[in-house]
Amino acid sequence: MAERLLSAVVVCYRDAPAIPQMHARLVEVFRSLAIDYEIIFVNDGSPDDAAAVLAELTAKDEHVIAVEHSRNFGSQNAFLSGMQIAAGDAVVLLDGDLQDPPELIRELYAKWRDGYDVVYGLRGEREGSALLALLCRFFYRIFRRMSYVAIPLDAGDFALMDRKVVRELLALPETDQFLRGLRAWVGFRQTGVPYVRPQRPFGRSTHSWLANFWWAKKGIFSFTFLPVELLGYLAAALTVLSMLAGGYEGIDTFRHPEVAHDLPLTLVAIAFFGSLNLLAIATIGEYLIKVFEETKRRPKFIRKAIRHRAELFYAGAELDDFLRRRAQLRREGDVSAQRVSALSSKANDA
């Protein structure tokens, strides 16, 4: 029996055609490593036939678990959903669109066996839009300088994490999570492995320009206070300049009362300071939105069902029992594939 169990968590949204290929490639990798494994597919409210594809897959392969969400909760929450179920000594996170090549797991696994707790994929090159690749590289470098945590450059969610790192991430109380930033924040021994990020082989990417802008904003307002600090410095500088300009204007008016003052200049100054106030309100508002989201304490996701083998555990007592038994596996430290399969299936017999 292999001494370790590796869990792969694959988030799926509009990825139904890619699921069988992802499964086949993952199985080939895990078998080549001669380790026990489990593959957890998280269907995050996908509008395609991903549920049917996963139902067929779980019936054929006992190593596969399929999680069905009640709606789309976003990739970060979907990863957390799979991480909660994962029983492995280490967990690998992958996007379901095959842009995270499963074959890289061999190198991630080797680094983990060398003693690293987190091994992330470094997007050295990107296939597709050269402009998007350039802007992404530019953002990561600006973000690195702005952040109060040393965020790895060009690293996405694709990573292998030791069980102790996964445990710390799951314990964080934040509702709006930015996993690649939190992964750096928790610390431990980390390293990266470069790879070429391929284009999506099926369908169209869900990451539009607007979505990428949203991701950038999410990261900035999660791990840096620099926008508010810069506004404070700018406000202080403009206040000093305004006082100097007001003093000069007062003296000039007293010395030359017959000279008319320039109205357009006054209008420009009003417009400028008004825009600055709006910018300040908007920036502070972004932080207040994050505070507001955290105070709601809503669940990060809702599971409606979990599939394992030919069994389907619906939301309610069956699903709770399945999750309780998975947690028991982690507490006992016995995470062989046979033990995982046996205890998990008992949930349907209880």
Stockholm file with secondary structure:
# STOCKHOLM 1.0

chainA/1-350         MAERLLSAVVVCYRDAPAIPQMHARLVEVFRSLAIDYEIIFVNDGSPDDAAAVLAELTAKDEHVIAVEHSRNFGSQNAFLSGMQIAAGDAVVLLDGDLQDPPELIRELYAKWRDGYDVVYGLRGEREGSALLALLCRFFYRIFRRMSYVAIPLDAGDFALMDRKVVRELLALPETDQFLRGLRAWVGFRQTGVPYVRPQRPFGRSTHSWLANFWWAKKGIFSFTFLPVELLGYLAAALTVLSMLAGGYEGIDTFRHPEVAHDLPLTLVAIAFFGSLNLLAIATIGEYLIKVFEETKRRPKFIRKAIRHRAELFYAGAELDDFLRRRAQLRREGDVSAQRVSALSSKANDA
#=GR chainA/1-350 SS CCSCEEEEEEEESSCGGGHHHHHHHHHHHHHHHTCEEEEEEEECSCSSSHHHHHHHHHHHCTTEEEEEESSCCCHHHHHHHHHHHCCSSEEEEEETTSCSCGGGHHHHHHHHHTTCSEEEEEEEEESSCHHHHHHHHHHHHHHHHHCSSCCCTTEEEEEEEEHHHHHHHHHCCCSSCCHHHHHHHTCSSEEEEEEEECCCSSSCCSCCHHHHHHHHHHHHHHHCCHHHHHHHHHHHHHHHHHHHHHHHHHHHHHHCTTSCCCHHHHHHHHHHHHHHHHHHHHHHHHHHHHHHHHHHCCCSCCEEEEEETTEEEETTHHHHHHHHHHHHHHHHTCCCHHHHHHHHHGGGTC
#=GC SS_cons         CCSCEEEEEEEESSCGGGHHHHHHHHHHHHHHHTCEEEEEEEECSCSSSHHHHHHHHHHHCTTEEEEEESSCCCHHHHHHHHHHHCCSSEEEEEETTSCSCGGGHHHHHHHHHTTCSEEEEEEEEESSCHHHHHHHHHHHHHHHHHCSSCCCTTEEEEEEEEHHHHHHHHHCCCSSCCHHHHHHHTCSSEEEEEEEECCCSSSCCSCCHHHHHHHHHHHHHHHCCHHHHHHHHHHHHHHHHHHHHHHHHHHHHHHCTTSCCCHHHHHHHHHHHHHHHHHHHHHHHHHHHHHHHHHHCCCSCCEEEEEETTEEEETTHHHHHHHHHHHHHHHHTCCCHHHHHHHHHGGGTC
//
